[in-house]
Amino acid sequence: MDTGPTHSIDLTGDPSCIGPARRFARQTIDGHVEHPDAVLLMTSELVSNVIEHAHGALRMTIGLGPPVRVEVHNHQAATDAFRELIDDPTMPDESAPSGRGLALVRQLSSRMGLADDPRGGKVVWFEYATADREAVAVVLAGGRELADGEVEGPNPA
């Protein structure tokens, strides 16, 4: 797949890199997507996962496509459990304090996946084309769209 022009940034992999990752993504995708907040949320989720679980430097690459593709590369190989989670991320119980990130990325993206990085480690990525405006609004407002099209959450549209 042609990812169009690509832009990359190397980040430290500590919590202070989330802001620079979002600023880089915002500047890079400006004028290329209809809902930049959705892309920024998904970008934050992938970068946060590396900070929380991989504990090391990362590289973020954005291809302007279309579709826009955001990749987060890190040095840690993917486990079988992580591969299964990428294939089928599920939303945790409402009382769980964390664990929603990959499920949100799955909901908001056109596609998401995992690849082994030939230089070592893994690449978690998502593609974003055109999204359902209502679904994006619901997720960004803290709700979720159910399988039957109904909306659940604090501010259903």
C-alpha positions as CSV (number, residue, x, y, z in Angstrom):
1,M,0.0,0.0,0.0
2,D,1.2,3.5,-0.9
3,T,1.3,5.6,2.3
4,G,2.0,8.8,0.5
5,P,4.6,11.2,2.0
6,T,5.8,10.0,5.4
7,H,7.1,12.0,8.3
8,S,8.8,10.5,11.4
9,I,9.8,11.6,14.9
10,D,12.0,9.8,17.5
11,L,10.6,10.1,21.0
12,T,12.1,9.3,24.4
13,G,9.4,6.9,25.5
14,D,8.6,8.6,28.8
15,P,5.4,10.4,29.7
16,S,6.7,13.8,28.7
17,C,6.8,12.6,25.0
18,I,3.0,12.4,24.7
19,G,2.6,16.2,24.2
20,P,5.3,16.3,21.5
21,A,3.8,13.2,19.8
22,R,0.4,14.9,19.6
23,R,1.9,18.2,18.4
24,F,3.8,16.4,15.7
25,A,0.7,14.5,14.6
26,R,-1.4,17.6,14.6
27,Q,1.1,19.5,12.4
28,T,1.6,16.5,10.1
29,I,-2.1,15.7,9.5
30,D,-3.3,19.3,9.2
31,G,-5.6,19.5,6.2
32,H,-5.5,15.7,5.6
33,V,-8.2,14.4,7.8
34,E,-11.8,15.5,8.7
35,H,-11.6,14.6,12.4
36,P,-8.1,15.4,13.6
37,D,-9.2,14.9,17.3
38,A,-9.9,11.3,16.6
39,V,-6.4,10.8,15.1
40,L,-4.8,12.6,18.0
41,L,-6.7,10.4,20.5
42,M,-5.6,7.2,18.7
43,T,-2.0,8.5,18.5
44,S,-2.0,9.3,22.2
45,E,-3.3,5.8,23.0
46,L,-0.6,4.0,21.0
47,V,2.2,6.2,22.4
48,S,0.9,5.7,25.9
49,N,0.9,2.0,25.5
50,V,4.6,2.0,24.6
51,I,5.3,4.2,27.6
52,E,3.3,1.9,29.9
53,H,4.3,-1.5,28.6
54,A,7.5,-1.3,26.4
55,H,9.5,1.2,28.5
56,G,11.8,2.6,25.9
57,A,12.4,5.0,23.0
58,L,10.0,4.9,20.1
59,R,9.6,6.2,16.6
60,M,6.3,7.5,15.3
61,T,5.8,7.6,11.5
62,I,2.8,9.2,9.8
63,G,2.0,8.5,6.2
64,L,-0.4,10.9,4.6
65,G,-1.9,8.3,2.2
66,P,-4.7,8.4,1.7
67,P,-5.6,6.9,4.1
68,V,-3.5,8.6,6.8
69,R,-1.5,5.9,8.6
70,V,0.1,6.3,12.0
71,E,2.8,3.8,13.1
72,V,4.4,3.5,16.5
73,H,7.7,1.5,16.4
74,N,9.3,0.2,19.6
75,H,12.2,-2.1,20.5
76,Q,10.1,-4.8,22.2
77,A,8.9,-7.9,20.3
78,A,5.2,-8.6,20.3
79,T,4.0,-11.4,22.6
80,D,1.3,-13.8,21.5
81,A,-1.0,-12.3,24.1
82,F,-0.4,-8.8,22.6
83,R,-1.1,-10.2,19.1
84,E,-4.4,-11.6,20.3
85,L,-5.3,-8.3,21.9
86,I,-4.6,-6.4,18.7
87,D,-6.7,-8.8,16.7
88,D,-9.6,-8.5,19.1
89,P,-9.4,-5.6,21.6
90,T,-12.3,-5.6,23.9
91,M,-13.6,-2.7,26.1
92,P,-13.1,-3.5,29.8
93,D,-15.8,-3.3,32.4
94,E,-16.9,0.3,33.2
95,S,-15.3,0.1,36.6
96,A,-11.8,-0.8,35.2
97,P,-9.4,2.1,35.6
98,S,-7.6,1.4,32.3
99,G,-7.5,-0.9,29.3
100,R,-9.7,1.0,26.8
101,G,-7.0,2.4,24.5
102,L,-6.8,-0.3,21.9
103,A,-10.6,-0.8,21.8
104,L,-11.0,2.9,21.1
105,V,-8.4,2.8,18.4
106,R,-10.3,-0.2,16.8
107,Q,-13.6,1.8,17.0
108,L,-12.3,5.0,15.5
109,S,-9.8,3.7,12.9
110,S,-10.5,2.4,9.4
111,R,-8.0,-0.4,10.2
112,M,-5.4,-1.2,12.8
113,G,-2.8,-3.9,13.1
114,L,0.6,-5.1,14.3
115,A,3.8,-5.9,12.3
116,D,7.2,-7.2,13.3
117,D,9.8,-4.5,12.7
118,P,12.6,-5.9,10.6
119,R,15.1,-3.9,12.7
120,G,13.7,-5.6,15.8
121,G,10.7,-4.9,17.9
122,K,7.2,-4.2,16.7
123,V,5.1,-1.7,14.9
124,V,1.5,-1.0,16.0
125,W,-0.4,1.0,13.4
126,F,-3.8,2.4,12.5
127,E,-5.3,3.9,9.3
128,Y,-7.8,6.6,9.3
129,A,-9.9,7.5,6.3
130,T,-13.4,8.8,6.6
131,A,-15.2,8.0,9.8
132,D,-18.8,8.0,10.8
133,R,-19.3,11.5,12.3
134,E,-21.8,10.3,14.9
135,A,-19.6,7.4,16.1
136,V,-16.6,9.7,16.4
137,A,-18.6,12.3,18.4
138,V,-20.0,9.6,20.7
139,V,-16.5,8.1,21.4
140,L,-14.9,11.5,21.9
141,A,-17.7,12.4,24.3
142,G,-17.0,9.4,26.5
143,G,-19.6,7.0,25.2
144,R,-19.6,4.1,22.8
145,E,-21.6,2.8,19.9
146,L,-23.1,-0.6,20.5
147,A,-23.3,-3.4,17.9
148,D,-26.9,-2.7,17.0
149,G,-26.2,1.0,16.3
150,E,-27.6,2.2,19.6
151,V,-25.4,4.6,21.6
152,E,-24.4,4.2,25.2
153,G,-22.7,6.9,27.1
154,P,-22.9,10.2,29.0
155,N,-23.8,12.3,26.0
156,P,-25.4,10.1,23.3
157,A,-26.0,12.0,20.0
